[in-house]
Amino acid sequence: MKLFSTIGSRRIPGHKNISVCRKVQTLPPESVSHVYFPLVAGNGATCDPIVKIGDKVKVGTKIAYREAMSVPLFSSVSGTVTEIKKLVNITNGRPCDHIVIENDFKNTPEKLLTPVKLDAPREHLIEAIKEAGILGMGGAGFPTWFKYHTAKDIHTVLINAVECEPYLTTDYCAMRDSASDIVSGARYLVRAAGADKAIIALKKGRVEAYEALVAASEEHPEVTIQLVPDKYPMGWEGTLIYEVFKARYDKLPSEVGVVVNNAQTAVAVHKALAKGEVITSRLITVSGNAVVNPGNIVVPIGTLAEDVLKQFEIRKDLEYYLLPGGPMTSKSARNATFALQVVHGGLTLLEKVKFRTVPCLRCGDCTTNCPVGLQPVEIKLAFEARDMVRLAKLETARCVDCGLCSYVCPSKIEVSDIVSKAKTLLRVMPPAGK
């Protein structure tokens, strides 16, 4: 439970106009000679390859399977499996084996999955979502089917289209250009949850997206569109659920009768259940003040970040950080030789700026703005003292890594990085009796 009543959100510059106003492009097929698929998920769960070196694959061929929560992986190109190669998996920052597929540029499609009608039994819908290997596309990557398999007493499916991270605009483009797909996916998810309705939530000011969603949902009364304040981190489900339902929960949104999915996850559900298509590509944003021509681009899953960046003009007059996501929650990558996965919504390139850190002022801004109601400065002190009992009492594990504590710190202390390390330490070395 929360320790304090806090503001829990803050208006921060979005820098979204620089990418959303440009036409969505598609990565030229000839620029992707190979694609790479990690055999370890971001949470450490291993995947077993079901293809071997020399095998021919098509677009949509199942190439690996994750036993934990039953998640299949699919090839995004047609071609040949050439090797198993170690690369850094950017979702957890560790090297692991990757399946490497050489593109034959024929784009030969695999047989589609069997579409499922909207009025099919709930268990059939959930099984179809499972078979399609759909993961949360907002960044967490949690298997979508499992949320619905365990769901009980759900009254609303909440489609999170807030996209509160600065620079990222893929959800905006999806709402603007594929509103009917989002609404269709939301309707499937309502049926899968046994819910009464779906609410698609997006920030105020997203005029084109809002109008497109309203038009697409006009004949579907079970789907409503709701505008929420343009604050950060409105996209965190705890903040969003409180804004929409004025309800709080302890561990999972299902405790208050809600299941949350990202807008592009809803698109993926529509494509899988209505059309039989699996996820083989996704839309990402390439933006930041080091990018001359920011924009949104559709890329095959498994494409190296360096192959994507070649399509953009990067400033050569400054050093920059490469972030596999938005600037608030991502950690800088050492280089661009990592594979883009289903969970990645963008590449943000920001000029390197050095800040002069001064001792903590004890101003309390980090606590005041924490959306979870934690005391980041106290967690910092407990971490430095390696006081595991104190870290546990401060509910360190509840941190959602939003980065707001670092953003507001007048002393320029990397508070969120320290809290993240404290979470890891607490997980590895829990206090006695925990």
N, C-alpha and C positions, 0 to 999 in steps of 0.2 A: 504494500500500500504506500501511497505518497506520504512523505514526511512533512512537506510544507505545501501551502497553496502558493503557486508561482505563476508568473506571466506565461511561461511555457512556450512562447513563440515570439517572433520578431520579424518585422518587415525588413527584407534585405534586397539589394539590387538583383534583378533577375537576368539582365543582359540577354534576353531571349529574342528580341527583335532582329538581332544581327544574323540569326540563322533561320528563323521561321518565315521570314519574308521571301526567301529564295526557293525556287522550285526544287522539289525532291528529285534527286538523281539516283541512278543505279550504277554500282561499280561495274566497269566494263569487264565482261567475262575473261578477256585475254590477259587481264592484269592479275588473275589469280591462278598461278600455276599449280599450287598445292594448298590443301587445307589440312588443319591439325585439330585433333579432338583429344582433350585430356582424359586420362583414364582414372583420374581422381577428382571428385567433386570438390566444391569450395568448402564443404563441411568435413572433408576427409574421407567420405565414403568412396570405396573403390568400385570401378567399373570393369567388367570382364569383356574382353573383345570377343566377338562372334564372327569375325573375319580374320583371315590370315594373310601374310605377305604373298602378293601375287594374285589375290582375288580381284575380280572385276566387280564394281559396284555401280549403282545408278543413283540418281537424285532421289532420296527418300529410302534408300536401302538401310535396313537396320544393321549397325556395325558394332554396337556394344550394348551392354545391359548392366544396370546398377541394381544389385540385389536389394540394397537398402531402399525401401519404398518403391521398388519396381519401376525404374526409369530407363526406357530404351533411348539410345542415341542413334541419329540417322545421318547418313552422308548428305552433304549439301551440294555435291557435284557428282558427275559420273566420271569414272576413271578406274585407276588401279591402286590397290593398297601397296605401298612401296616399302614401308619400314615402320618400326616403332622407335620413336625418337624422344629423348628427354628435352623438355622445354620448361620454362617457368610457367606454372599455372597462376595467372595474375589474380585469380579470385582468392587465393590463400597465400600467395607470395612464395610458394615452394616449387622446386622442380619436380616433374613427374613424367611418366611415359605418356606419349601422345601417339595416336594412330595417324599416320600420314597418308593422304590420298593424293595421287597425281591426277590432275584434271585432264580429261581427254577433250574437253571443250565441245562435246557433243550434246551435253545437257539431257541425256537420255533419262526419262522419268521411270521410277519404280511404279508398280501397280498401286493404285490408291487404296486407302482404307475404305471400309464399307460405311457410307454415310448413315447417320442415325436420325430418325424423325424426332421432332420436338416433343411429341406426345408419347415417346417410348418410355418404358418403365425407368424409374430413377436409377436403379442399379445398372441398367444398360448404358445410360448416359455416363455414369461414373466410370464404367469399364472402358468406354470409348475414349474418354479423356485420358485414362491410364495408358491405353494402348498407343495413343498418340504422343506419349512422353512429354506432355505439356508441363512446363515449369513456370513459376511466377516470373514475369518479365519485367517487373519493377526493380529488380536488383537482388532480391532475397533468394530466388531460385528454388523455392519450396515446391515439391510436387503437388500440382493442383488437385489431382484426383483424391489425394489423401485427406485434404480439407473436407471434402464432401463425403468421403467414406465414413469419417468419424463425426460428421455434423449431426446434431440433434437439436430439436426445438428452435430451428432457425426461422426468423420471420423476414429477414432482408439480406439480399446480396448487395454489398456496397462495392461499386466499381470505382476504384481510385484512379482518377484521371487528373490529379492535382499537379503532379510533376513539379514539386517545389524546389528541386535542385537548380541553382543558377546555370544558365547556358543551355541546358538540355531542353529540346523541343520536340522530341519524337512523339510523345503522347498527344501534343497539340496537333501535329500533322496527322496522326491517326484519327483523331476526332474530326478534324476538318475534312479529311479525304476519305475516310472509311467509317463514317458514323453509323451507317446501316449495319456494318459488320459488328461493331461494338454492341449495338442494341440487340442484334441477333444472338451474339455470344452471351450477353447478359440474360436473355430469355432462357437459353439452354441452362445457364448456371442456376437460375431460379428454380427450374424443374429439378436439377440435380440436387439442390439443397432442400427441396420440399418447402421452399419459402413462399411468401405471398407476393413479394415484389422485389424489384431492383432499383437502386438509386445510383445514378452516375454523378459523381461529384467532381467539379472542376472549379478552378479559381475564377473570381470575378475579373472581367477585363478580357477574357478569351472569347471575343465576340463571334468570330467565324465558327469556332468549335461549338460554342453554345447553340448557335442558330442551326448548325448542321445536325446536332444531336436532338434538338427539339423537333425538327422536321422528321428525322428518322424514327422517333418514338411516338409520333402523333397517333398512330393507329394501334399502339400497344400500351394500354393504360397501366399495365403492371410495371412499366419502366418510366421512372421520372428523372428529371435532370435538376440538380441542385447546385447553386453557386455558393462557394465558401470564400472567406477572406483570403487575400493574397499575403499570407504570412508563412514564415518558415518555423518549424517543419510541419506544415499542414499535411504533407504527404505521409507522415508517419501515422500508422493506423490508429494509435492511441489518441493523438490530437484530432484526427479526422472524425473518429467515432464520437468523441465528446462534442465536437462542433455540430455534427449532424443529429445525434441522438441524445445529447446531454447525459451520456452514460459513461461510466468507467468500469474497467475490468481488471482482474488481477494478472492473468497470464495470456488468455486467448480471447479474441473478439466473440467467439461462440458462447462465452459466458453471458453475454448480453443479447444473444440471439442473432448475431451478425457474422457473415463470412465476407472477407475482403479479398478482392482480386484487382490487379492492375488492368488498365484499359487495353493494353496490347495483349494481355493474357486472354481477355474476352474476344479479341480478334482471332487469336489462335484457336480458341474453342470453337468459334463459328466455322473457321476453315476446316478444322478436323471433323466436326460432327455434321456440318451441312455439306461439305465438299469432299471429305476424305483425305485432306492434305495434312501432312506433318510439317513441323517447323524446320525449314532448311535455310531460311534467310531471315534477317531482321533489319529494321530501320534504326540507324544510329545517328547521333548528332556529332559533328566535328566542329568545335568552336573554341573560343578563348581569344585573348588579346594577342596571342602569337600566331593566329591564323588570319591570313589576309582575306580569304573568301569562305567564311564559315557557311555551313549548310547541313542538310540532312541527306543521308545516302543509304540505299539498301545494299547490304553486303551478305554474301554466303556465310553461314555459321562456320567457324573454323578458320576464317581468313586472318592472316597476320595483320596486326595493327599497322605495321610499316607499309604494307601493300595498300591499305586504305589511305594513309597519309600522303602517298605519292599523288593522289588525285587532288590535293589541296596545296595552295601556296602558303608555305610556312615562312615566317619572317626569319631572316638570317642575321639580323642585326642585334638579336638578343638571345640570351639563354632562357630556356623555359622548362617548366615541369610538365610531364605528360601524365595525365590522370585518366585511368580507365573508368570513367564515370564523371560525376559532377565534383566540383571543388570542395563541397562541404563534407562529403563522406568517403571520398576516395583517397588512397595513398599513392604517392608518385611512383611511377614505374622507372626502372633503371634504363630501359631502352624499349623499342617498339617491336621486339621479336617475341610477341606473345599472341596467342590465338583469341579472337573475339568469340565469346560464347553467348548462349541464349540470354543470359542475365545482363549483358553489357548494353547499355543504352547510349553510350557516347564516349568520345575521346576529347578531353578538354586540355588545351595547351595554354598555360598561363606563364607570363614572364616571371622569372625568379626575382623575388624581392627579399632583401635581408631586413629583418626587424631587430631592433635592439631590445632584448628582454631585460626587464627590471624586476626586482623582488615583488612578490604578491602584495597588493595594497589592502587586501582584506575588504574589498569594496562589496563583495557579495553578488556581483553581476552574474557570475556563472551559476549561482544557485537560483537567483531571481528568474533567470531565463530558461532554466532546465525544464524541458517538457515532461520529464518523468518525476520531477520534484526531488532530485538528488542534491547532494552537496559536493560538487566536483572538487572544490578546494580542500575539503576535509578528506576526500578520497585520495587526493594528491599527497597530502601529509601522511596519511596512513600507509600509502604505497611506499613512500620514501623511508618510512620507519619499518617497513615490512611487517606491519601489524595486521596479521591475517584476520584476527578476531574483529578488529575495528572495521576492516574492509567488508567483512560479512555483515556486520551490523549496519553499515552505511548503504547496504543493498546495492553494492557496486555492480553486480551482475545484471541489474535492471537497465543499465545504460544502453541506449539505442544507437550510439555512435553517430549522432546527428551533427556533431562538430560545433554546435552553437556556443558552447562554453569557451572554446578557443576564439571564436569569432568576436565575442563581446569582451574578451579580457583586455583591459587597458594596459596591462603589463606585457602583453604579447607573449604570454606563456602558452605553450602547446598543451593546454589542459586536457583536451580530448584524447590526445595521443597517450598521455600519462594514464588517464582513466582506462583506455583500451588495454594498456599493458597491465594495469591492476586487475582487470577482468581475467586476462590470461593467467596471471599469477594465481589468482584465487581459484581458477578452474584446475590448475595443476597442483597447487598446494592448499587445499581447503583446510580450514582450522579443524582441530580435533573434534570429532563428534558430528561433523557435517558430511 
